[in-house]
Amino acid sequence: LRKMKVWKLAHFSMDARLSLVQQVLSAMLVFQMIAIDPPVWLRKAVDKVRRGFLLESKEVASGGKCLVNWRAVCRPRELEGLGITNIEAQSTTLRMRWLWQTWTEPEKPWLGLPLPTDERVRALFNASVKFHPGNGKKISFWTEPWLLSASLNICLPELYKHCTRKKLTVAEAIGDARWTRHIKAN
């Protein structure tokens, strides 16, 4: 918001405002969204500022100035939107990137540390990527969809609930049927 104070808001054309919304206001959160999911109140506050700047050349839009639904404005140009970044979707995508890099760049120094992802992000990643077990040393036996179209913890929730060692790789679990040793009845 402080950056906007020095801009001469009334002197920008609609194209210039659209460009600034896409390239400056939408990009300001990217670094934080890589590590955290912005809370709903923050997403709404940022959208309020972006909407106000784009539609009224003010810090916030008021009254009936918003003639088009903001979700429609945030659609890609191919779908008749203006291509403004949807903050929630971008945040999810940026956090899915951690999971992707875990698979594609195993030399990253942060490998093995807890990732800033939640169950929803992991489920989207698992649904978006096709897993090939190979030697099985990299794929999680329970939480990645290596056998079926969904992970075993989703397909077999009752069995997973009784498992005492949930971080087995496929290679560890299948060798000598070790995964069965870690199922305990309550």
Backbone as JSON Lines, residues from 0, in Angstrom:
{"i":0,"aa":"L","n":[0.82,-1.19,0.0],"ca":[0.0,0.0,0.0],"c":[0.86,1.25,0.0]}
{"i":1,"aa":"R","n":[1.99,1.18,0.72],"ca":[2.86,2.36,0.76],"c":[3.41,2.69,-0.63]}
{"i":2,"aa":"K","n":[3.67,1.66,-1.44],"ca":[4.17,1.89,-2.78],"c":[3.15,2.64,-3.63]}
{"i":3,"aa":"M","n":[1.88,2.36,-3.4],"ca":[0.83,3.01,-4.19],"c":[0.71,4.49,-3.87]}
{"i":4,"aa":"K","n":[1.09,4.91,-2.69],"ca":[0.94,6.31,-2.28],"c":[1.69,7.25,-3.21]}
{"i":5,"aa":"V","n":[2.84,6.81,-3.73],"ca":[3.64,7.69,-4.59],"c":[3.17,7.66,-6.04]}
{"i":6,"aa":"W","n":[2.34,6.67,-6.4],"ca":[1.82,6.62,-7.76],"c":[0.76,7.7,-7.92]}
{"i":7,"aa":"K","n":[0.73,8.35,-9.03],"ca":[-0.31,9.33,-9.36],"c":[-1.48,8.56,-9.95]}
{"i":8,"aa":"L","n":[-2.31,8.04,-9.08],"ca":[-3.33,7.07,-9.48],"c":[-4.26,7.57,-10.57]}
{"i":9,"aa":"A","n":[-4.67,8.8,-10.52],"ca":[-5.64,9.32,-11.48],"c":[-5.08,9.43,-12.89]}
{"i":10,"aa":"H","n":[-3.76,9.41,-13.05],"ca":[-3.15,9.62,-14.36],"c":[-2.88,8.34,-15.14]}
{"i":11,"aa":"F","n":[-3.21,7.19,-14.59],"ca":[-2.97,5.93,-15.27],"c":[-4.16,5.55,-16.13]}
{"i":12,"aa":"S","n":[-3.9,5.03,-17.33],"ca":[-4.97,4.48,-18.16],"c":[-5.36,3.12,-17.61]}
{"i":13,"aa":"M","n":[-6.44,2.58,-18.1],"ca":[-6.89,1.25,-17.65],"c":[-5.83,0.2,-17.98]}
{"i":14,"aa":"D","n":[-5.21,0.27,-19.14],"ca":[-4.15,-0.68,-19.5],"c":[-2.96,-0.58,-18.56]}
{"i":15,"aa":"A","n":[-2.58,0.64,-18.2],"ca":[-1.46,0.83,-17.29],"c":[-1.8,0.3,-15.9]}
{"i":16,"aa":"R","n":[-3.02,0.55,-15.45],"ca":[-3.45,0.04,-14.13],"c":[-3.47,-1.48,-14.14]}
{"i":17,"aa":"L","n":[-3.97,-2.07,-15.22],"ca":[-4.01,-3.53,-15.33],"c":[-2.59,-4.1,-15.27]}
{"i":18,"aa":"S","n":[-1.68,-3.48,-15.98],"ca":[-0.28,-3.92,-15.98],"c":[0.33,-3.81,-14.59]}
{"i":19,"aa":"L","n":[0.08,-2.72,-13.89],"ca":[0.62,-2.56,-12.53],"c":[0.0,-3.56,-11.56]}
{"i":20,"aa":"V","n":[-1.29,-3.83,-11.7],"ca":[-1.94,-4.82,-10.83],"c":[-1.31,-6.19,-11.06]}
{"i":21,"aa":"Q","n":[-1.1,-6.56,-12.33],"ca":[-0.55,-7.88,-12.64],"c":[0.92,-8.0,-12.25]}
{"i":22,"aa":"Q","n":[1.69,-6.96,-12.49],"ca":[3.13,-7.08,-12.34],"c":[3.68,-6.6,-11.01]}
{"i":23,"aa":"V","n":[2.93,-5.76,-10.3],"ca":[3.44,-5.24,-9.03],"c":[2.58,-5.73,-7.87]}
{"i":24,"aa":"L","n":[1.32,-5.35,-7.86],"ca":[0.46,-5.68,-6.72],"c":[0.26,-7.19,-6.56]}
{"i":25,"aa":"S","n":[0.16,-7.91,-7.67],"ca":[-0.03,-9.36,-7.58],"c":[1.27,-10.07,-7.21]}
{"i":26,"aa":"A","n":[2.39,-9.47,-7.53],"ca":[3.68,-10.12,-7.29],"c":[4.23,-9.88,-5.89]}
{"i":27,"aa":"M","n":[3.65,-8.93,-5.17],"ca":[4.19,-8.57,-3.86],"c":[4.14,-9.71,-2.85]}
{"i":28,"aa":"L","n":[3.19,-10.63,-2.99],"ca":[3.03,-11.71,-2.02],"c":[3.75,-12.99,-2.4]}
{"i":29,"aa":"V","n":[4.3,-13.07,-3.59],"ca":[4.85,-14.33,-4.09],"c":[5.87,-14.93,-3.13]}
{"i":30,"aa":"F","n":[6.8,-14.15,-2.66],"ca":[7.85,-14.69,-1.78],"c":[7.25,-15.31,-0.53]}
{"i":31,"aa":"Q","n":[6.27,-14.66,0.09],"ca":[5.65,-15.2,1.29],"c":[4.81,-16.44,0.98]}
{"i":32,"aa":"M","n":[4.14,-16.44,-0.19],"ca":[3.26,-17.56,-0.53],"c":[4.03,-18.84,-0.83]}
{"i":33,"aa":"I","n":[5.32,-18.74,-1.09],"ca":[6.12,-19.95,-1.3],"c":[6.18,-20.76,-0.01]}
{"i":34,"aa":"A","n":[6.18,-20.06,1.12],"ca":[6.35,-20.74,2.41],"c":[5.06,-20.89,3.2]}
{"i":35,"aa":"I","n":[4.11,-19.99,3.03],"ca":[2.88,-20.06,3.83],"c":[1.65,-19.87,2.96]}
{"i":36,"aa":"D","n":[0.55,-20.39,3.42],"ca":[-0.73,-20.15,2.77],"c":[-1.3,-18.88,3.39]}
{"i":37,"aa":"P","n":[-1.45,-17.8,2.6],"ca":[-1.95,-16.56,3.2],"c":[-3.36,-16.76,3.76]}
{"i":38,"aa":"P","n":[-3.63,-16.22,4.93],"ca":[-4.97,-16.37,5.5],"c":[-6.02,-15.68,4.63]}
{"i":39,"aa":"V","n":[-7.25,-16.1,4.79],"ca":[-8.36,-15.57,3.97],"c":[-8.45,-14.06,4.1]}
{"i":40,"aa":"W","n":[-8.28,-13.52,5.32],"ca":[-8.41,-12.07,5.5],"c":[-7.35,-11.31,4.7]}
{"i":41,"aa":"L","n":[-6.15,-11.88,4.58],"ca":[-5.08,-11.23,3.83],"c":[-5.37,-11.27,2.33]}
{"i":42,"aa":"R","n":[-5.85,-12.42,1.85],"ca":[-6.21,-12.51,0.43],"c":[-7.3,-11.52,0.08]}
{"i":43,"aa":"K","n":[-8.29,-11.39,0.97],"ca":[-9.38,-10.44,0.72],"c":[-8.88,-9.0,0.74]}
{"i":44,"aa":"A","n":[-7.98,-8.69,1.66],"ca":[-7.44,-7.34,1.75],"c":[-6.63,-6.98,0.5]}
{"i":45,"aa":"V","n":[-5.82,-7.92,0.03],"ca":[-5.03,-7.67,-1.18],"c":[-5.94,-7.53,-2.39]}
{"i":46,"aa":"D","n":[-6.95,-8.39,-2.49],"ca":[-7.89,-8.29,-3.61],"c":[-8.66,-6.97,-3.57]}
{"i":47,"aa":"K","n":[-8.98,-6.49,-2.39],"ca":[-9.68,-5.22,-2.25],"c":[-8.83,-4.06,-2.79]}
{"i":48,"aa":"V","n":[-7.54,-4.1,-2.47],"ca":[-6.63,-3.06,-2.97],"c":[-6.46,-3.18,-4.49]}
{"i":49,"aa":"R","n":[-6.26,-4.4,-4.97],"ca":[-6.08,-4.59,-6.42],"c":[-7.33,-4.16,-7.18]}
{"i":50,"aa":"R","n":[-8.49,-4.54,-6.67],"ca":[-9.77,-4.18,-7.3],"c":[-9.97,-2.67,-7.31]}
{"i":51,"aa":"G","n":[-9.68,-2.03,-6.18],"ca":[-9.84,-0.59,-6.08],"c":[-8.92,0.15,-7.03]}
{"i":52,"aa":"F","n":[-7.69,-0.28,-7.11],"ca":[-6.73,0.38,-8.0],"c":[-7.13,0.18,-9.45]}
{"i":53,"aa":"L","n":[-7.5,-1.05,-9.82],"ca":[-7.84,-1.34,-11.21],"c":[-9.1,-0.61,-11.65]}
{"i":54,"aa":"L","n":[-10.14,-0.65,-10.84],"ca":[-11.44,-0.14,-11.27],"c":[-11.67,1.34,-11.01]}
{"i":55,"aa":"E","n":[-11.05,1.89,-9.96],"ca":[-11.33,3.28,-9.6],"c":[-10.1,4.17,-9.46]}
{"i":56,"aa":"S","n":[-8.94,3.62,-9.63],"ca":[-7.7,4.38,-9.4],"c":[-7.63,4.91,-7.98]}
{"i":57,"aa":"K","n":[-8.15,4.13,-7.05],"ca":[-8.12,4.48,-5.63],"c":[-7.59,3.29,-4.85]}
{"i":58,"aa":"E","n":[-7.37,3.53,-3.55],"ca":[-6.88,2.43,-2.73],"c":[-7.92,1.33,-2.56]}
{"i":59,"aa":"V","n":[-9.19,1.68,-2.55],"ca":[-10.26,0.68,-2.46],"c":[-11.43,1.12,-3.33]}
{"i":60,"aa":"A","n":[-12.11,0.13,-3.91],"ca":[-13.31,0.43,-4.71],"c":[-14.5,0.45,-3.78]}
{"i":61,"aa":"S","n":[-15.39,1.4,-3.99],"ca":[-16.58,1.49,-3.13],"c":[-17.82,1.6,-3.98]}
{"i":62,"aa":"G","n":[-18.92,1.21,-3.39],"ca":[-20.2,1.34,-4.07],"c":[-20.34,0.36,-5.22]}
{"i":63,"aa":"G","n":[-21.04,0.78,-6.27],"ca":[-21.33,-0.09,-7.41],"c":[-20.31,0.02,-8.52]}
{"i":64,"aa":"K","n":[-19.08,0.31,-8.24],"ca":[-18.05,0.47,-9.27],"c":[-17.6,-0.87,-9.84]}
{"i":65,"aa":"C","n":[-17.77,-1.92,-9.08],"ca":[-17.34,-3.24,-9.53],"c":[-18.44,-3.87,-10.38]}
{"i":66,"aa":"L","n":[-18.39,-3.64,-11.67],"ca":[-19.45,-4.1,-12.57],"c":[-19.27,-5.56,-13.0]}
{"i":67,"aa":"V","n":[-18.08,-6.12,-12.74],"ca":[-17.8,-7.5,-13.1],"c":[-17.32,-8.23,-11.85]}
{"i":68,"aa":"N","n":[-17.76,-9.46,-11.69],"ca":[-17.35,-10.28,-10.57],"c":[-15.82,-10.43,-10.58]}
{"i":69,"aa":"W","n":[-15.19,-10.31,-9.42],"ca":[-13.73,-10.37,-9.32],"c":[-13.19,-11.71,-9.79]}
{"i":70,"aa":"R","n":[-13.92,-12.79,-9.54],"ca":[-13.47,-14.11,-10.01],"c":[-13.39,-14.14,-11.54]}
{"i":71,"aa":"A","n":[-14.34,-13.46,-12.2],"ca":[-14.32,-13.4,-13.67],"c":[-13.12,-12.58,-14.15]}
{"i":72,"aa":"V","n":[-12.78,-11.53,-13.44],"ca":[-11.63,-10.69,-13.79],"c":[-10.34,-11.5,-13.65]}
{"i":73,"aa":"C","n":[-10.29,-12.39,-12.67],"ca":[-9.08,-13.18,-12.41],"c":[-8.92,-14.38,-13.34]}
{"i":74,"aa":"R","n":[-9.87,-14.61,-14.22],"ca":[-9.72,-15.71,-15.18],"c":[-8.62,-15.4,-16.18]}
{"i":75,"aa":"P","n":[-8.04,-16.43,-16.78],"ca":[-7.06,-16.2,-17.85],"c":[-7.72,-15.5,-19.04]}
{"i":76,"aa":"R","n":[-6.93,-14.83,-19.83],"ca":[-7.45,-14.12,-21.0],"c":[-8.16,-15.06,-21.97]}
{"i":77,"aa":"E","n":[-7.67,-16.29,-22.08],"ca":[-8.29,-17.27,-22.97],"c":[-9.72,-17.59,-22.55]}
{"i":78,"aa":"L","n":[-10.02,-17.39,-21.27],"ca":[-11.37,-17.64,-20.75],"c":[-12.12,-16.33,-20.5]}
{"i":79,"aa":"E","n":[-11.74,-15.31,-21.24],"ca":[-12.39,-14.0,-21.23],"c":[-12.24,-13.24,-19.92]}
{"i":80,"aa":"G","n":[-11.16,-13.47,-19.22],"ca":[-10.83,-12.69,-18.03],"c":[-9.72,-11.71,-18.37]}
{"i":81,"aa":"L","n":[-9.21,-11.04,-17.37],"ca":[-8.12,-10.09,-17.58],"c":[-6.76,-10.69,-17.23]}
{"i":82,"aa":"G","n":[-6.74,-11.92,-16.75],"ca":[-5.49,-12.59,-16.46],"c":[-4.83,-12.15,-15.16]}
{"i":83,"aa":"I","n":[-5.6,-11.56,-14.25],"ca":[-5.05,-11.16,-12.95],"c":[-4.9,-12.42,-12.1]}
{"i":84,"aa":"T","n":[-3.81,-12.51,-11.4],"ca":[-3.49,-13.69,-10.61],"c":[-4.52,-13.94,-9.51]}
{"i":85,"aa":"N","n":[-4.99,-15.19,-9.44],"ca":[-5.84,-15.63,-8.34],"c":[-4.9,-16.01,-7.21]}
{"i":86,"aa":"I","n":[-4.93,-15.26,-6.13],"ca":[-3.95,-15.44,-5.04],"c":[-4.04,-16.83,-4.42]}
{"i":87,"aa":"E","n":[-5.23,-17.33,-4.21],"ca":[-5.38,-18.65,-3.58],"c":[-4.79,-19.75,-4.47]}
{"i":88,"aa":"A","n":[-5.1,-19.7,-5.77],"ca":[-4.57,-20.71,-6.69],"c":[-3.06,-20.61,-6.81]}
{"i":89,"aa":"Q","n":[-2.54,-19.4,-6.86],"ca":[-1.09,-19.23,-6.97],"c":[-0.38,-19.74,-5.72]}
{"i":90,"aa":"S","n":[-0.96,-19.48,-4.56],"ca":[-0.37,-19.95,-3.31],"c":[-0.29,-21.48,-3.29]}
{"i":91,"aa":"T","n":[-1.36,-22.13,-3.69],"ca":[-1.38,-23.59,-3.73],"c":[-0.33,-24.11,-4.71]}
{"i":92,"aa":"T","n":[-0.26,-23.5,-5.86],"ca":[0.7,-23.91,-6.88],"c":[2.14,-23.74,-6.41]}
{"i":93,"aa":"L","n":[2.41,-22.62,-5.76],"ca":[3.77,-22.37,-5.27],"c":[4.18,-23.39,-4.21]}
{"i":94,"aa":"R","n":[3.23,-23.77,-3.37],"ca":[3.56,-24.76,-2.33],"c":[3.65,-26.17,-2.9]}
{"i":95,"aa":"M","n":[2.92,-26.44,-4.0],"ca":[3.06,-27.73,-4.68],"c":[4.45,-27.86,-5.29]}
{"i":96,"aa":"R","n":[5.04,-26.73,-5.61],"ca":[6.38,-26.71,-6.2],"c":[7.4,-27.36,-5.26]}
{"i":97,"aa":"W","n":[7.24,-27.24,-3.96],"ca":[8.15,-27.9,-3.01],"c":[8.14,-29.41,-3.23]}
{"i":98,"aa":"L","n":[6.95,-29.97,-3.39],"ca":[6.82,-31.41,-3.6],"c":[7.45,-31.82,-4.93]}
{"i":99,"aa":"W","n":[7.22,-31.0,-5.95],"ca":[7.8,-31.3,-7.26],"c":[9.33,-31.28,-7.19]}
{"i":100,"aa":"Q","n":[9.89,-30.29,-6.53],"ca":[11.35,-30.2,-6.45],"c":[11.94,-31.33,-5.62]}
{"i":101,"aa":"T","n":[11.19,-31.83,-4.66],"ca":[11.65,-32.98,-3.89],"c":[11.88,-34.17,-4.82]}
{"i":102,"aa":"W","n":[11.03,-34.31,-5.82],"ca":[11.15,-35.41,-6.77],"c":[12.18,-35.16,-7.85]}
{"i":103,"aa":"T","n":[12.21,-33.96,-8.37],"ca":[13.03,-33.7,-9.56],"c":[14.44,-33.2,-9.26]}
{"i":104,"aa":"E","n":[14.65,-32.64,-8.07],"ca":[15.97,-32.11,-7.74],"c":[16.41,-32.61,-6.36]}
{"i":105,"aa":"P","n":[16.8,-33.88,-6.27],"ca":[17.13,-34.48,-4.97],"c":[18.37,-33.91,-4.29]}
{"i":106,"aa":"E","n":[19.1,-33.04,-4.95],"ca":[20.3,-32.46,-4.34],"c":[20.01,-31.16,-3.58]}
{"i":107,"aa":"K","n":[18.75,-30.75,-3.51],"ca":[18.41,-29.51,-2.8],"c":[18.82,-29.61,-1.33]}
{"i":108,"aa":"P","n":[19.39,-28.54,-0.76],"ca":[19.88,-28.61,0.62],"c":[18.78,-28.76,1.67]}
{"i":109,"aa":"W","n":[17.56,-28.37,1.36],"ca":[16.48,-28.44,2.33],"c":[15.78,-29.79,2.34]}
{"i":110,"aa":"L","n":[16.22,-30.72,1.49],"ca":[15.59,-32.02,1.43],"c":[15.64,-32.72,2.78]}
{"i":111,"aa":"G","n":[14.53,-33.26,3.23],"ca":[14.47,-33.93,4.52],"c":[13.87,-33.06,5.61]}
{"i":112,"aa":"L","n":[13.82,-31.75,5.37],"ca":[13.18,-30.85,6.34],"c":[11.67,-30.85,6.11]}
{"i":113,"aa":"P","n":[10.9,-30.47,7.11],"ca":[9.45,-30.42,6.9],"c":[9.1,-29.4,5.82]}
{"i":114,"aa":"L","n":[8.22,-29.79,4.92],"ca":[7.82,-28.92,3.81],"c":[6.6,-28.08,4.2]}
{"i":115,"aa":"P","n":[6.5,-26.85,3.69],"ca":[5.35,-25.99,4.02],"c":[4.12,-26.36,3.19]}
{"i":116,"aa":"T","n":[3.7,-27.61,3.29],"ca":[2.52,-28.08,2.56],"c":[1.53,-28.68,3.54]}
{"i":117,"aa":"D","n":[0.28,-28.71,3.14],"ca":[-0.75,-29.34,3.96],"c":[-1.37,-30.5,3.17]}
{"i":118,"aa":"E","n":[-2.35,-31.15,3.75],"ca":[-2.96,-32.32,3.12],"c":[-3.61,-31.97,1.78]}
{"i":119,"aa":"R","n":[-4.23,-30.79,1.69],"ca":[-4.9,-30.38,0.45],"c":[-3.87,-30.22,-0.67]}
{"i":120,"aa":"V","n":[-2.75,-29.61,-0.38],"ca":[-1.69,-29.41,-1.38],"c":[-1.11,-30.75,-1.8]}
{"i":121,"aa":"R","n":[-0.9,-31.64,-0.84],"ca":[-0.36,-32.98,-1.16],"c":[-1.36,-33.77,-2.02]}
{"i":122,"aa":"A","n":[-2.65,-33.66,-1.71],"ca":[-3.66,-34.37,-2.49],"c":[-3.71,-33.85,-3.92]}
{"i":123,"aa":"L","n":[-3.63,-32.54,-4.1],"ca":[-3.6,-31.97,-5.45],"c":[-2.34,-32.42,-6.21]}
{"i":124,"aa":"F","n":[-1.22,-32.43,-5.53],"ca":[0.03,-32.88,-6.16],"c":[-0.1,-34.35,-6.58]}
{"i":125,"aa":"N","n":[-0.59,-35.18,-5.68],"ca":[-0.73,-36.61,-5.99],"c":[-1.69,-36.84,-7.15]}
{"i":126,"aa":"A","n":[-2.73,-36.0,-7.26],"ca":[-3.68,-36.14,-8.35],"c":[-3.11,-35.61,-9.67]}
{"i":127,"aa":"S","n":[-2.11,-34.76,-9.6],"ca":[-1.56,-34.12,-10.8],"c":[-0.36,-34.84,-11.39]}
{"i":128,"aa":"V","n":[0.24,-35.73,-10.63],"ca":[1.49,-36.36,-11.05],"c":[1.29,-37.86,-11.14]}
{"i":129,"aa":"K","n":[1.9,-38.46,-12.14],"ca":[1.84,-39.93,-12.25],"c":[3.14,-40.49,-11.68]}
{"i":130,"aa":"F","n":[3.03,-41.36,-10.71],"ca":[4.19,-41.92,-10.02],"c":[4.58,-43.26,-10.64]}
{"i":131,"aa":"H","n":[5.88,-43.43,-10.9],"ca":[6.43,-44.69,-11.37],"c":[7.42,-45.16,-10.3]}
{"i":132,"aa":"P","n":[7.17,-46.3,-9.69],"ca":[7.99,-46.72,-8.55],"c":[9.47,-46.92,-8.84]}
{"i":133,"aa":"G","n":[9.83,-47.37,-10.02],"ca":[11.26,-47.63,-10.28],"c":[11.77,-48.65,-9.27]}
{"i":134,"aa":"N","n":[12.83,-48.32,-8.56],"ca":[13.36,-49.25,-7.56],"c":[12.62,-49.11,-6.21]}
{"i":135,"aa":"G","n":[11.72,-48.15,-6.1],"ca":[10.89,-48.01,-4.9],"c":[11.54,-47.31,-3.73]}
{"i":136,"aa":"K","n":[12.76,-46.83,-3.89],"ca":[13.46,-46.2,-2.76],"c":[13.02,-44.76,-2.52]}
{"i":137,"aa":"K","n":[12.33,-44.18,-3.47],"ca":[11.94,-42.78,-3.36],"c":[10.46,-42.57,-3.05]}
{"i":138,"aa":"I","n":[9.64,-43.56,-3.36],"ca":[8.19,-43.4,-3.24],"c":[7.69,-43.91,-1.9]}
{"i":139,"aa":"S","n":[6.85,-43.11,-1.27],"ca":[6.24,-43.49,0.01],"c":[5.19,-44.57,-0.23]}
{"i":140,"aa":"F","n":[5.29,-45.64,0.53],"ca":[4.37,-46.78,0.39],"c":[2.93,-46.36,0.68]}
{"i":141,"aa":"W","n":[2.72,-45.57,1.72],"ca":[1.36,-45.23,2.15],"c":[0.8,-43.95,1.56]}
{"i":142,"aa":"T","n":[1.61,-42.93,1.35],"ca":[1.05,-41.61,1.06],"c":[1.17,-41.14,-0.39]}
{"i":143,"aa":"E","n":[1.76,-41.93,-1.27],"ca":[1.85,-41.53,-2.67],"c":[1.19,-42.59,-3.55]}
{"i":144,"aa":"P","n":[0.5,-42.17,-4.59],"ca":[-0.27,-43.11,-5.41],"c":[0.58,-43.9,-6.41]}
{"i":145,"aa":"W","n":[1.31,-44.86,-5.93],"ca":[2.2,-45.64,-6.78],"c":[1.53,-46.9,-7.32]}
{"i":146,"aa":"L","n":[0.51,-47.4,-6.65],"ca":[-0.12,-48.66,-7.04],"c":[-1.48,-48.44,-7.69]}
{"i":147,"aa":"L","n":[-2.29,-47.63,-7.06],"ca":[-3.64,-47.35,-7.55],"c":[-3.7,-45.88,-7.97]}
{"i":148,"aa":"S","n":[-4.86,-45.41,-8.32],"ca":[-4.98,-44.0,-8.72],"c":[-4.98,-43.07,-7.5]}
{"i":149,"aa":"A","n":[-5.04,-43.64,-6.32],"ca":[-4.97,-42.86,-5.08],"c":[-3.98,-43.54,-4.15]}
{"i":150,"aa":"S","n":[-3.5,-42.81,-3.17],"ca":[-2.53,-43.4,-2.24],"c":[-3.21,-44.45,-1.35]}
{"i":151,"aa":"L","n":[-2.42,-45.36,-0.83],"ca":[-2.97,-46.45,-0.02],"c":[-3.64,-45.94,1.27]}
{"i":152,"aa":"N","n":[-3.13,-44.84,1.83],"ca":[-3.77,-44.32,3.04],"c":[-5.18,-43.81,2.75]}
{"i":153,"aa":"I","n":[-5.46,-43.42,1.51],"ca":[-6.8,-42.99,1.12],"c":[-7.66,-44.21,0.77]}
{"i":154,"aa":"C","n":[-7.09,-45.17,0.04],"ca":[-7.83,-46.36,-0.37],"c":[-8.12,-47.32,0.79]}
{"i":155,"aa":"L","n":[-7.2,-47.38,1.74],"ca":[-7.32,-48.32,2.86],"c":[-7.18,-47.57,4.19]}
{"i":156,"aa":"P","n":[-8.11,-46.67,4.5],"ca":[-7.94,-45.83,5.69],"c":[-7.92,-46.61,7.0]}
{"i":157,"aa":"E","n":[-8.7,-47.67,7.1],"ca":[-8.74,-48.45,8.35],"c":[-7.42,-49.17,8.58]}
{"i":158,"aa":"L","n":[-6.85,-49.71,7.53],"ca":[-5.57,-50.38,7.63],"c":[-4.47,-49.37,7.97]}
{"i":159,"aa":"Y","n":[-4.51,-48.22,7.32],"ca":[-3.52,-47.17,7.56],"c":[-3.58,-46.67,9.01]}
{"i":160,"aa":"K","n":[-4.77,-46.62,9.56],"ca":[-4.96,-46.16,10.94],"c":[-4.21,-47.06,11.93]}
{"i":161,"aa":"H","n":[-4.09,-48.34,11.62],"ca":[-3.45,-49.3,12.51],"c":[-1.96,-49.48,12.21]}
{"i":162,"aa":"C","n":[-1.46,-48.77,11.24],"ca":[-0.05,-48.88,10.87],"c":[0.81,-48.09,11.86]}
{"i":163,"aa":"T","n":[1.89,-48.7,12.32],"ca":[2.77,-48.03,13.28],"c":[3.96,-47.35,12.6]}
{"i":164,"aa":"R","n":[4.26,-47.72,11.38],"ca":[5.37,-47.1,10.65],"c":[4.85,-46.58,9.31]}
{"i":165,"aa":"K","n":[4.46,-45.33,9.31],"ca":[3.77,-44.74,8.17],"c":[4.71,-44.15,7.13]}
{"i":166,"aa":"K","n":[6.01,-44.11,7.39],"ca":[6.95,-43.46,6.46],"c":[7.81,-44.46,5.71]}
{"i":167,"aa":"L","n":[7.3,-45.64,5.47],"ca":[8.05,-46.64,4.71],"c":[8.1,-46.27,3.23]}
{"i":168,"aa":"T","n":[9.21,-46.56,2.59],"ca":[9.24,-46.44,1.13],"c":[8.7,-47.75,0.56]}
{"i":169,"aa":"V","n":[8.41,-47.75,-0.73],"ca":[7.9,-48.97,-1.37],"c":[8.94,-50.09,-1.26]}
{"i":170,"aa":"A","n":[10.2,-49.75,-1.48],"ca":[11.26,-50.76,-1.39],"c":[11.34,-51.37,0.01]}
{"i":171,"aa":"E","n":[11.25,-50.53,1.04],"ca":[11.31,-51.03,2.42],"c":[10.09,-51.87,2.75]}
{"i":172,"aa":"A","n":[8.92,-51.45,2.31],"ca":[7.68,-52.13,2.66],"c":[7.53,-53.48,1.97]}
{"i":173,"aa":"I","n":[7.91,-53.56,0.72],"ca":[7.7,-54.79,-0.04],"c":[8.77,-55.83,0.25]}
{"i":174,"aa":"G","n":[9.98,-55.39,0.55],"ca":[11.04,-56.34,0.88],"c":[10.65,-57.17,2.09]}
{"i":175,"aa":"D","n":[10.54,-58.47,1.92],"ca":[10.14,-59.41,3.0],"c":[8.78,-59.07,3.6]}
{"i":176,"aa":"A","n":[7.92,-58.41,2.84],"ca":[6.57,-58.03,3.3],"c":[6.62,-57.32,4.65]}
{"i":177,"aa":"R","n":[7.57,-56.42,4.79],"ca":[7.75,-55.71,6.06],"c":[6.55,-54.86,6.47]}
{"i":178,"aa":"W","n":[5.8,-54.37,5.49],"ca":[4.67,-53.49,5.84],"c":[3.66,-54.21,6.74]}
{"i":179,"aa":"T","n":[3.55,-55.53,6.6],"ca":[2.59,-56.26,7.43],"c":[3.01,-56.34,8.89]}
{"i":180,"aa":"R","n":[4.31,-56.24,9.14],"ca":[4.82,-56.28,10.52],"c":[4.43,-55.02,11.31]}
{"i":181,"aa":"H","n":[4.1,-53.97,10.6],"ca":[3.81,-52.7,11.25],"c":[2.32,-52.41,11.37]}
{"i":182,"aa":"I","n":[1.49,-53.46,11.22],"ca":[0.06,-53.31,11.42],"c":[-0.28,-53.87,12.79]}
{"i":183,"aa":"K","n":[-0.81,-53.02,13.65],"ca":[-1.15,-53.42,15.02],"c":[-2.65,-53.24,15.22]}
{"i":184,"aa":"A","n":[-3.3,-54.26,15.71],"ca":[-4.73,-54.17,16.04],"c":[-4.87,-53.51,17.41]}
{"i":185,"aa":"N","n":[-5.89,-52.67,17.54],"ca":[-6.12,-51.99,18.83],"c":[-6.83,-52.89,19.81]}
